[in-house]
Amino acid sequence: MALYSVLFETHDQGSLNTFLDATIGALTSHDRKRGAELTSTLLAYFDCNQNAKTTAARMGIHVNTVRQRLASVEELLGHWGSASRALEIHVALRLWSLGMSRTTLESEAT
């Protein structure tokens, strides 16, 4: 959690949004336009130690669906297999998920 606190210390929402857009904007945009779940699938994949079979079980979908979604992710983001690129994307996905959780809570409160 220390990594997230450092990222949020500036209280600069604009910089955070720029980072998210530059890193995973193509995924989130694709998901919004098509009602897809590429973003959440990739986050689950990282959370499952990059294991497609475990990801599929966690999400309740077929392993081939996970693999197809990951292929679509690569088309949108380019190759993300290097450790530094994967970390950057994983951090962006985690921040995105935290923002989605906060948005959901704010919506429920109103």
Beta strands, then each sheet from edge to edge (+ up, - down):
end
